Amino acid sequence: MLLKLIKTREMITGSHCEIWEANLIMGDNFLARVFVLNEHLPLELIYRLTVSWRGICIQGRHCGWQWENEVVERMVTHYLEQIQASREEIRIEVCRPKPYLPGYPEVDYHPDDYPIVLLDE
């Protein structure tokens, strides 16, 4: 399972982030919004995520996320506990939102039927 921690708004003390479940078959699923202090924010890489009695841990360290409310925190934690209990590995990617580029990468700038123009000398 791949989660994405997307930094939506960066501030001096930390970042407002969204947690998304990346799923190629069923489509991406929004899970929650959190605030992450700079000292708890990992670099923009992919990390292993586990759920322990302390809560959600990234690379064995408690994540330190500040949730919108306790209900959302419990629901997401319980969902991740179920995934972990099924022996599926959970990874989280820390990233920025995709830029708005209409048609990219779907636009083919070199189609097969593009006309070839020969110049007369």
SVG drawing of the C-alpha trace seen along z (x, -y; Angstrom):
<svg xmlns="http://www.w3.org/2000/svg" viewBox="-15 -31 34 42">
<polyline fill="none" stroke="black" stroke-width="0.4" points="0.0,0.0 1.3,-3.5 0.2,-6.6 1.0,-10.1 1.7,-12.9 1.1,-15.9 2.3,-19.3 -0.6,-21.7 0.5,-24.8 3.9,-25.5 4.3,-27.8 7.2,-28.9 6.6,-26.3 5.4,-23.4 3.2,-22.3 -0.5,-21.7 -0.7,-18.3 -3.2,-15.9 -2.9,-12.1 -4.0,-10.2 -4.1,-6.5 -2.7,-5.9 -4.6,-3.1 -4.2,-2.5 -7.3,-0.2 -9.9,-2.0 -8.5,-5.5 -6.8,-7.7 -8.6,-8.0 -8.4,-11.0 -7.9,-10.0 -7.3,-13.1 -5.7,-16.5 -2.9,-17.0 -0.5,-19.6 3.2,-18.5 5.8,-20.5 9.1,-21.1 11.0,-18.9 8.6,-16.0 8.5,-16.5 10.7,-13.9 12.5,-14.7 10.6,-14.2 11.2,-10.5 9.3,-7.2 9.4,-5.7 8.1,-2.6 5.1,-3.3 4.0,-1.2 1.2,-1.4 2.2,-0.6 0.6,-1.2 1.9,-4.8 0.2,-5.5 1.6,-5.9 5.4,-5.6 7.6,-6.5 10.9,-4.6 10.2,-3.6 9.7,-7.1 6.3,-8.5 5.1,-10.8 3.9,-13.7 1.1,-14.7 -1.6,-17.1 -4.9,-15.8 -8.1,-17.7 -9.9,-15.8 -9.7,-12.6 -12.3,-10.7 -10.4,-11.1 -7.2,-10.1 -8.8,-6.9 -10.4,-6.0 -7.2,-6.4 -5.1,-4.6 -7.6,-1.7 -7.7,-1.4 -3.9,-1.3 -3.8,1.3 -6.1,3.5 -3.8,3.2 -0.8,3.9 -2.5,7.0 -3.0,8.4 0.8,8.4 0.8,5.8 3.7,3.4 2.7,-0.3 4.9,-3.0 4.4,-6.7 5.7,-9.2 6.3,-12.8 5.7,-15.1 4.3,-18.3 1.1,-18.5 1.2,-17.8 1.5,-21.0 -1.5,-22.0 -0.3,-21.2 -3.4,-20.5 -2.9,-17.5 0.5,-16.5 1.7,-13.7 -1.3,-12.6 -0.4,-14.9 1.8,-13.3 3.9,-16.0 5.4,-13.6 2.5,-11.6 3.0,-9.0 0.7,-10.8 2.5,-14.2 3.2,-15.4 6.8,-15.5 7.7,-18.6 10.6,-18.5 12.1,-21.8 13.1,-22.5 16.5,-23.9"/>
</svg>
